[in-house]
Amino acid sequence: MKGFKDGLLEERAYALTVNGRSIATVTMQTGMEKEFAYGYLLSEGIVQPSEIESVMVDGTDIGVLTRDTAKVLLPKKTVISGCGGTASYLDPKQLPVLETTIEPPEVSIVFDSETVRLGGFSAAVISSDTQVTADDIGQTAAIDKAFGKAVLAGIDLSSSALALSGKVTADMVRKALYAGVSVIFAKHPATTLAKETAEKTHLKILKL
């Protein structure tokens, strides 16, 4: 099974570059590296899917080439860390505020993957007639893979909901906002900061 080795979840450190420039190093379960690239760049507000020319995966190197290689690409700095990493906070003023939201769809999700069974995390993107899922040992990596898989399947994320097998954190709300998702379902309660951020940006967090 992809993502497993000798009965263990296979975790690696991946280096993501865009037009040869280092963007991030992320540890995640192997598999769906292309989907991760699409989802991560979208949910971090760096590159829109329509701007991507190609994605190449060579071992743990994920290289993205955009259509406009001269464009300066920078992540949106919504999380600011203090000196030495001793303080950090989320700045809601720098986050997108949803202008339109969808009516929460009827959902029936069963997180029964091998990753979840062995203590991993799972994410699902739902639209009116299509559902795609992605698993990973890291919560945000699972979300990025699900977003990327949805984008490559032609699903409109602005008319979709995100379902999670765990709890919702402020970072997940931030990623959903940049992806254009206005509804998050979760099996467990959200954090206080996630709830506050969602309320300020018009995103709904609902019990799954």
PEBEL-V284116 format. One record per backbone hydrogen bond with DSSP energy under -1.0 kcal/mol. NH is the residue of the N-H (numbers start at 0). CO is the residue of the C=O. Records with the same first field share a line. If there is no record, write none. Layout:
NH = CO, CO
//
This chain:
3 = 0
4 = 7
7 = 4
9 = 2
11 = 27
13 = 25
14 = 59
15 = 23
16 = 61
17 = 20
18 = 63
20 = 17
22 = 15
23 = 15
25 = 13
27 = 11
29 = 9
35 = 31
36 = 32
37 = 33
38 = 34
39 = 35
40 = 36
41 = 37
42 = 38
43 = 39
44 = 41
45 = 40
46 = 40
50 = 47
51 = 48
52 = 64
53 = 64
55 = 62
57 = 60
60 = 57
61 = 14
62 = 55
63 = 16
64 = 53
66 = 50
70 = 67
75 = 43
77 = 75
79 = 88
81 = 86
84 = 81
85 = 82
88 = 79
90 = 77
93 = 90
94 = 91
97 = 200
111 = 109
116 = 112
117 = 113
118 = 115
119 = 114
120 = 135
122 = 133
123 = 162
124 = 131
125 = 160
126 = 129
131 = 124
133 = 122
135 = 120
141 = 137
142 = 138
143 = 139
144 = 140
145 = 141
146 = 142
147 = 143
148 = 144
149 = 145
150 = 146
151 = 147
152 = 148
153 = 150
154 = 149
158 = 155
159 = 156
160 = 125
161 = 182
162 = 123
163 = 184
164 = 121
172 = 168
173 = 169
174 = 170
175 = 171
176 = 172
177 = 173
178 = 174
180 = 175
183 = 203
184 = 161
185 = 205
186 = 163
187 = 165
190 = 167
194 = 190
195 = 191
196 = 192
197 = 193
198 = 194
199 = 195
200 = 196
202 = 197
203 = 181
205 = 183
207 = 185
//
